[in-house]
């Protein structure tokens, strides 16, 4: 989901201002770029399907300036139940990892002024 994070990941000082759904995002892009909403929906679904397939196959997917998706594998291990102290076997697990790219980090952490200046200088 864009514009929101899981409540357990929010600090006490952080709040989600607005949740933007995929449909809303596609509508905004369709209106701005004058692209058919149906065509845009199909294109985005193709990208997402490719992302699923690539990650399932163990590939790294990198979108320059945005970030990289990888699947991390955690070997089986022994942990302790925090309540009882009892040893528990944790099976091999996999998790999807996203690392934000430099441009995304800069835009989110430093505001959008730099991005707007770059686009203006490039005539976009």
N, C-alpha and C positions, 0 to 999 in steps of 0.2 A: 504494500500500500504506500502510496506517495503522500507525504505530508503528515504522517503519523508514525508513531512507534508504539510498541507493546507497552501497556501501562507499567509493567514491572521493570522496564528499562528507563523509565523517566525519573529524573532526579526530583527532589521536592520543589526545586525552583523552576523546573521546566514544565510547561504545559503545552498541550497540542491545541493550536489555534483553530485549525480546520482540517478535516479529513477530505482529501480530494480522491474521488473514485476514478477508476479506469474510464468509465463512461463520460464523466465530466471532463477529464483530461483530453479524451478523444474529441469531444464536442468543441472544446476551446481551440484545439489545433485545427480541426476541420473548418471552423469559422474564420480563424486567422489566415490560414493558408489556402482557403477556397478549394479544399480537397473533399471529395465525397466521403461522407461519414462511413458508408459501407466499405469503400476501398481502403480507407484508413484503418478500419476495424480489422479487415482481412490482413493487411500488412503487419499490424502490430501483433496479431495472433500468430502469424508465421514466425516473427522474430521470437516470440515467447516460446513457441513450439520448438524452434531450433535450440534455444537456450536450454530447455528441458532435456532434449535429446543429447546435446553436447555434455551437459553436466552428468547425465545418467551414464554416458560413456567414459566419464573420467577426464574430460577435456576441460581446459581453462578457457573461459570466455572473457575477452577483454574488449571494452568499449572505450577507446582513447578519450581521455578527458572526463569520463564518467566513472569508470571503475572496472574491477575484475571480479568475476564469480569463479569460485573453485569449490571442490568437494574435499573436505578433510576427513581422513579416516583415523579413528581412535582405536587402538588395539585393546583387546580384552584386558581387564585389570581388576585388582582387588581394592575395594574401598571399604569404608566403615560407615555403618548406619549411625548418624549423629545422635539419635535418641538412645539407642541401646549399646552402641559401641561394637556391635556384632559385625564380623567381616562379611562382606557381600561381594559376590562375583558380578562384575559389570561386563556384559558382552561387547564384542566389537561393534562400534557404531560409526555412522557417517553423518556429517553435518555440512550444510551449505554455508560457505563463507563468502562475504562480500567485502572487498576493500575499495573504499572510495578513491577515485583518481584525484590528482592534484588540482585540476580545474574545478571539480565538484567541491572538494574541500575548501578551496579558496572562495568559491562563490557562496557557499553556505556560511562559512566562518567569517568572511570579510565583507560580505554584502555583494550586491550585484553591480556596483559602480564600475569595477574594472572590466567586467564582461561587456557592459554597455559601451565603454570606451573602445574596446577592441573591435566590437561589431561596427561602430561608427567609423573607425579608422579603416576598416576593410571594405567599407561601402555596403555593408549588409543592412 
